[in-house]
Amino acid sequence: MSRGDTELVAEAVGELLRGRCTQETVAAAERTGWAPELWAGLAEGGFPWISVPEERGGVGGTVAEACAVLEQVGRYAAPLPVAETGLLAGWMSASAGLDVPAGPVTTAPTARSVDAPATVTVQRTSSGWAASGRAARVPWAREASRVVLLADSPDGLQVISLDPATAHIEPGVNLAGEPRDTVHLDDVAVDAVAEAPAGVDHDALLLRGALSRAALIAGAAGRVLDITVTYTNERRQFGRPVARFQAVAAHLVKLAEQTEAVRMAARVAAANGGTASGPWFLDVAAAKTVASEAAGLVAAAAHQATGAMGMTREYELGQLTRRLWSWREEYGGELLWSTRLGAALADAGADALWPAIARGAVA
């Protein structure tokens, strides 16, 4: 993977979404939960399956390229399970030797944690395998062709794939109006089961999920910065653009600082995730900590700079900031990841601190 490849992927996805994912498209999806025409455009180019091996139904590529796609998805608030289809559910399926289903696929954490209060179990029956339990806050479960989950069994941790039509789906949404459904499983037949290989477990899914949200936040923050700068330069008071007033300029500076910080952290974590072992813990923990903190600061600064206009439904800003507020908590917020990051650095000892910091910067 080269930097040029990643930039080409981002440019292609950005061009596609720029013309199709309008403010009206996002608003309509918040009412219906889904944008099938937009999904068809991305699927035609294979973008949701980047980083999934071709032999398992993906299109190949790297984690960095997949995160470049997610940056653009976040930038345009595209209401689609792109992260789940490839980087998360696609990765679990392919790693376990299962083919990645066609169409949108979704997943969510199933360990007892801050993200999911219930577990999923699977057991053999006379006719195959059956799953029980509950998966909470599953993105677009009602629209997915398959739900891929980690499930406990007497034989160990399993990767399971099931048809959501066979489960009871309790609709739900996050603050941004994106579907976050609860999937209730009561001895539901499972289409495919495979033992989770080394490196595929609850912690690895949480890590990849955190990376996906950091990339989405980086994209949304970049768009928030652009539209806020444009607005404050076009809006005039007392004969000059409001961007030239000291108080407004201070908000723009904070916006630029936080946007660049989360963008850099997310891209470093994605670039260092291209190894066989997957995303590196310290990189992702740092990226999600920075991203979750920046999400709130970016949203606050943008709304301060745009004033009442930024609060209206007619303005794009609200669609983006509601996503920032939602994504900052998914797969663990700032508190979770900063605590884990601090504990890991403390356990490694003082001599390992600088090499850990320098590794990410050099890579």
C-alpha positions as CSV (number, residue, x, y, z in Angstrom):
1,M,0.0,0.0,0.0
2,S,1.3,3.4,-0.9
3,R,0.1,6.8,0.2
4,G,-0.9,7.4,-3.4
5,D,-3.2,4.4,-3.4
6,T,-5.0,5.5,-0.3
7,E,-5.4,9.0,-1.7
8,L,-6.8,7.6,-5.0
9,V,-9.4,5.5,-3.1
10,A,-10.4,8.5,-1.0
11,E,-10.7,10.7,-4.1
12,A,-12.9,8.2,-5.9
13,V,-15.3,7.7,-3.0
14,G,-15.4,11.4,-2.3
15,E,-16.3,12.2,-5.9
16,L,-19.1,9.6,-5.8
17,L,-20.6,10.8,-2.5
18,R,-20.2,14.5,-3.4
19,G,-22.7,14.1,-6.2
20,R,-25.1,11.6,-4.6
21,C,-25.1,12.1,-0.8
22,T,-26.8,15.4,-0.6
23,Q,-28.2,17.0,2.5
24,E,-31.7,15.9,1.3
25,T,-30.4,12.3,0.9
26,V,-29.3,12.2,4.5
27,A,-32.5,13.8,5.8
28,A,-34.6,11.3,3.9
29,A,-32.5,8.4,5.3
30,E,-33.0,9.7,8.8
31,R,-36.7,9.3,8.2
32,T,-36.6,5.9,6.5
33,G,-33.3,4.5,7.9
34,W,-31.8,3.6,4.6
35,A,-30.4,5.0,1.3
36,P,-30.5,2.0,-1.1
37,E,-29.5,4.0,-4.2
38,L,-26.5,5.4,-2.4
39,W,-25.5,1.9,-1.3
40,A,-25.8,0.6,-4.9
41,G,-23.4,3.3,-6.1
42,L,-20.7,2.4,-3.5
43,A,-21.3,-1.4,-4.0
44,E,-20.8,-1.1,-7.7
45,G,-17.3,0.1,-7.1
46,G,-16.6,-2.5,-4.5
47,F,-15.8,0.2,-1.9
48,P,-17.6,-1.4,1.1
49,W,-15.4,-4.6,0.8
50,I,-12.0,-3.0,0.7
51,S,-9.6,-4.8,3.0
52,V,-11.5,-8.1,2.6
53,P,-9.5,-10.7,0.7
54,E,-10.7,-11.4,-2.8
55,E,-10.9,-15.1,-2.3
56,R,-13.5,-14.5,0.4
57,G,-15.7,-12.2,-1.6
58,G,-13.9,-8.9,-1.0
59,V,-11.9,-6.7,-3.3
60,G,-8.6,-6.8,-1.5
61,G,-6.8,-3.7,-0.3
62,T,-5.6,-2.5,3.1
63,V,-6.9,-1.3,6.4
64,A,-5.6,2.2,5.5
65,E,-7.6,2.2,2.2
66,A,-10.7,1.0,4.0
67,C,-10.4,3.8,6.5
68,A,-9.9,6.3,3.7
69,V,-13.3,5.2,2.4
70,L,-14.7,5.7,5.9
71,E,-13.3,9.2,6.1
72,Q,-15.3,10.1,3.1
73,V,-18.4,8.3,4.4
74,G,-18.1,10.4,7.6
75,R,-17.5,13.6,5.6
76,Y,-20.7,13.3,3.7
77,A,-22.7,11.7,6.6
78,A,-23.5,8.8,4.3
79,P,-26.2,6.7,6.0
80,L,-24.7,3.3,5.2
81,P,-23.1,0.3,7.1
82,V,-19.8,0.6,5.2
83,A,-17.6,0.1,8.3
84,E,-19.6,-3.0,9.3
85,T,-19.7,-4.6,5.9
86,G,-15.9,-4.7,5.3
87,L,-13.7,-3.6,8.1
88,L,-15.7,-5.4,10.8
89,A,-18.1,-8.1,9.8
90,G,-16.2,-8.8,6.6
91,W,-12.9,-9.1,8.5
92,M,-14.5,-11.6,11.0
93,S,-16.0,-13.7,8.3
94,A,-12.9,-13.8,6.1
95,S,-10.6,-14.5,9.0
96,A,-12.7,-17.5,10.1
97,G,-12.7,-18.9,6.5
98,L,-16.3,-17.9,5.7
99,D,-17.3,-16.2,2.5
100,V,-18.4,-12.6,2.9
101,P,-22.1,-12.4,2.0
102,A,-23.2,-10.1,-0.8
103,G,-25.1,-7.0,0.2
104,P,-24.8,-4.9,3.3
105,V,-23.6,-6.9,6.4
106,T,-23.5,-5.7,9.9
107,T,-22.1,-6.6,13.4
108,A,-21.8,-5.3,16.9
109,P,-19.9,-6.2,20.1
110,T,-21.5,-9.1,22.0
111,A,-19.2,-9.2,25.0
112,R,-20.4,-7.9,28.4
113,S,-19.0,-4.4,28.1
114,V,-19.8,-0.7,28.0
115,D,-21.0,-1.3,24.4
116,A,-23.1,-4.4,24.8
117,P,-24.8,-5.5,28.0
118,A,-25.6,-9.0,26.8
119,T,-23.9,-12.0,25.2
120,V,-24.7,-14.3,22.3
121,T,-24.3,-18.0,22.5
122,V,-24.5,-20.7,19.9
123,Q,-24.9,-24.5,20.3
124,R,-25.3,-27.5,18.1
125,T,-28.8,-28.9,17.6
126,S,-30.2,-31.9,15.7
127,S,-30.6,-29.8,12.6
128,G,-27.4,-27.7,12.8
129,W,-26.6,-24.6,14.9
130,A,-28.9,-22.3,16.8
131,A,-28.1,-18.9,18.4
132,S,-29.6,-17.3,21.5
133,G,-29.1,-14.0,23.3
134,R,-29.3,-10.4,22.3
135,A,-27.0,-8.1,20.3
136,A,-27.6,-4.4,21.2
137,R,-27.2,-1.3,19.0
138,V,-26.5,-3.2,15.8
139,P,-26.1,-0.7,12.9
140,W,-28.7,-1.2,10.1
141,A,-29.7,-4.7,11.3
142,R,-33.1,-4.3,9.7
143,E,-31.6,-3.6,6.3
144,A,-28.6,-6.0,6.4
145,S,-28.5,-9.2,4.3
146,R,-26.6,-10.9,7.1
147,V,-25.7,-10.3,10.7
148,V,-22.2,-11.6,11.7
149,L,-21.5,-11.9,15.4
150,L,-19.1,-13.4,17.9
151,A,-20.8,-16.1,19.9
152,D,-19.7,-18.2,22.9
153,S,-20.1,-22.0,22.6
154,P,-19.0,-25.1,24.6
155,D,-16.3,-25.5,21.9
156,G,-15.0,-21.9,22.3
157,L,-15.6,-18.6,20.6
158,Q,-17.4,-18.9,17.2
159,V,-18.0,-16.5,14.3
160,I,-21.6,-16.9,13.2
161,S,-23.6,-15.5,10.3
162,L,-27.4,-15.4,10.3
163,D,-30.3,-14.0,8.3
164,P,-31.8,-11.1,10.3
165,A,-35.2,-12.0,8.9
166,T,-35.1,-15.1,11.2
167,A,-34.5,-12.9,14.3
168,H,-36.7,-10.4,16.1
169,I,-35.4,-6.9,15.3
170,E,-36.3,-4.2,17.7
171,P,-35.8,-0.9,15.8
172,G,-33.7,1.8,17.4
173,V,-31.7,4.8,16.3
174,N,-28.8,6.9,17.6
175,L,-28.9,10.7,18.0
176,A,-28.1,11.1,14.3
177,G,-31.1,9.0,13.2
178,E,-28.9,6.1,12.1
179,P,-30.4,2.7,12.8
180,R,-29.0,1.0,15.9
181,D,-31.3,-2.0,16.3
182,T,-31.5,-4.7,19.0
183,V,-31.3,-8.2,17.6
184,H,-33.1,-10.7,19.7
185,L,-32.1,-14.4,19.2
186,D,-34.3,-17.2,20.5
187,D,-32.8,-20.4,19.1
188,V,-32.4,-18.8,15.7
189,A,-30.9,-21.0,13.0
190,V,-27.4,-20.0,12.0
191,D,-26.4,-20.0,8.3
192,A,-22.7,-20.4,8.9
193,V,-20.5,-21.1,11.9
194,A,-16.7,-21.2,12.2
195,E,-14.3,-21.3,15.1
196,A,-12.9,-17.8,15.7
197,P,-9.2,-18.0,14.8
198,A,-6.4,-16.4,16.8
199,G,-6.6,-12.6,16.7
200,V,-10.4,-12.6,16.2
201,D,-12.1,-12.0,19.5
202,H,-14.1,-9.5,21.5
203,D,-11.1,-7.2,22.1
204,A,-10.0,-7.3,18.5
205,L,-13.5,-6.4,17.3
206,L,-13.7,-3.5,19.8
207,L,-10.3,-2.3,18.5
208,R,-11.3,-2.3,14.9
209,G,-14.7,-0.7,15.7
210,A,-12.9,2.1,17.5
211,L,-10.7,2.6,14.5
212,S,-13.7,2.8,12.2
213,R,-15.3,5.4,14.4
214,A,-12.1,7.5,14.6
215,A,-12.0,7.5,10.7
216,L,-15.7,8.5,10.5
217,I,-15.1,11.3,13.0
218,A,-12.1,12.5,11.1
219,G,-14.1,12.8,7.9
220,A,-17.0,14.6,9.6
221,A,-14.8,17.0,11.4
222,G,-13.1,17.9,8.2
223,R,-16.4,18.8,6.6
224,V,-17.6,20.7,9.7
225,L,-14.4,22.8,9.4
226,D,-14.9,23.5,5.7
227,I,-18.6,24.6,6.0
228,T,-17.9,26.7,9.1
229,V,-15.0,28.5,7.5
230,T,-17.1,29.2,4.4
231,Y,-20.1,30.4,6.4
232,T,-18.1,32.8,8.6
233,N,-16.3,34.2,5.6
234,E,-19.5,34.8,3.7
235,R,-21.5,36.1,6.7
236,R,-20.8,39.9,7.2
237,Q,-21.4,42.1,10.2
238,F,-20.4,45.8,10.5
239,G,-19.0,45.7,7.0
240,R,-16.6,42.7,7.4
241,P,-16.8,38.9,7.5
242,V,-17.5,37.6,10.9
243,A,-14.5,35.3,10.6
244,R,-12.3,38.4,11.2
245,F,-13.8,39.0,14.6
246,Q,-11.4,37.8,17.3
247,A,-14.0,35.7,19.1
248,V,-15.1,33.9,16.0
249,A,-11.5,33.5,14.8
250,A,-10.7,31.7,18.1
251,H,-13.4,29.1,17.4
252,L,-12.0,28.6,13.9
253,V,-8.5,28.0,15.2
254,K,-9.9,25.4,17.7
255,L,-11.8,23.7,14.9
256,A,-8.7,23.5,12.7
257,E,-6.5,22.2,15.5
258,Q,-8.9,19.5,16.6
259,T,-9.7,18.4,13.0
260,E,-6.0,18.0,12.1
261,A,-5.3,16.2,15.4
262,V,-8.0,13.6,14.9
263,R,-7.2,13.2,11.2
264,M,-3.5,12.6,11.9
265,A,-4.3,10.1,14.7
266,A,-6.8,8.2,12.7
267,R,-4.6,7.9,9.7
268,V,-1.5,6.8,11.6
269,A,-3.6,4.1,13.3
270,A,-5.0,3.0,10.0
271,A,-1.6,2.9,8.3
272,N,-0.1,0.8,11.2
273,G,-3.1,-1.5,11.0
274,G,-1.8,-3.1,7.7
275,T,0.1,-5.9,9.5
276,A,-0.9,-9.5,9.8
277,S,-1.8,-8.9,13.5
278,G,-4.2,-6.0,12.5
279,P,-4.5,-2.6,14.1
280,W,-2.0,-1.9,16.8
281,F,-3.5,-1.3,20.2
282,L,-1.7,1.9,21.2
283,D,-2.3,3.6,17.9
284,V,-6.0,2.9,18.0
285,A,-6.4,3.7,21.7
286,A,-4.7,7.0,21.1
287,A,-6.8,7.7,17.9
288,K,-10.1,7.0,19.5
289,T,-9.2,9.0,22.6
290,V,-8.3,12.0,20.4
291,A,-11.3,11.5,18.2
292,S,-13.9,11.2,20.9
293,E,-12.6,14.3,22.7
294,A,-12.3,16.2,19.4
295,A,-15.9,15.3,18.4
296,G,-17.4,17.4,21.2
297,L,-14.9,20.2,20.8
298,V,-15.4,20.5,17.1
299,A,-19.2,20.4,17.4
300,A,-19.2,23.1,20.1
301,A,-16.8,25.4,18.2
302,A,-18.7,25.1,15.0
303,H,-22.0,25.9,16.6
304,Q,-20.5,28.9,18.4
305,A,-19.0,30.3,15.2
306,T,-22.2,29.8,13.2
307,G,-24.7,30.9,15.9
308,A,-28.4,30.3,15.4
309,M,-27.9,29.4,11.7
310,G,-26.0,26.2,12.7
311,M,-29.0,25.0,14.7
312,T,-31.5,25.0,11.9
313,R,-32.6,21.9,9.9
314,E,-31.9,23.8,6.7
315,Y,-28.2,23.8,7.4
316,E,-25.9,20.9,7.0
317,L,-24.0,21.4,10.2
318,G,-26.6,19.7,12.4
319,Q,-26.4,16.4,10.4
320,L,-22.7,16.2,11.0
321,T,-22.5,17.3,14.6
322,R,-25.2,14.8,15.6
323,R,-23.0,12.1,14.1
324,L,-20.0,13.4,15.9
325,W,-21.9,13.1,19.2
326,S,-23.1,9.6,18.3
327,W,-19.8,8.1,17.0
328,R,-17.7,9.4,19.8
329,E,-19.3,6.9,22.2
330,E,-19.6,3.9,19.9
331,Y,-17.0,1.2,20.5
332,G,-15.9,3.0,23.6
333,G,-15.6,6.7,24.4
334,E,-12.7,8.9,25.5
335,L,-12.8,7.6,29.1
336,L,-12.6,3.9,28.1
337,W,-9.8,4.3,25.7
338,S,-7.7,6.9,27.6
339,T,-7.9,4.6,30.6
340,R,-6.8,1.6,28.6
341,L,-4.1,3.6,26.9
342,G,-2.7,4.9,30.2
343,A,-2.8,1.4,31.8
344,A,-0.9,-0.1,28.8
345,L,1.8,2.6,28.9
346,A,2.2,2.3,32.7
347,D,2.5,-1.5,32.5
348,A,5.2,-1.2,29.8
349,G,7.3,1.0,32.0
350,A,9.2,4.2,31.6
351,D,11.8,2.9,29.1
352,A,9.0,1.9,26.6
353,L,7.2,5.2,26.6
354,W,9.3,7.1,24.1
355,P,9.6,4.2,21.6
356,A,5.8,3.7,21.8
357,I,5.2,7.4,21.0
358,A,7.9,7.6,18.3
359,R,6.8,4.4,16.6
360,G,3.4,5.9,15.6
361,A,5.0,9.2,14.5
362,V,7.7,7.5,12.3
363,A,5.2,5.0,10.8
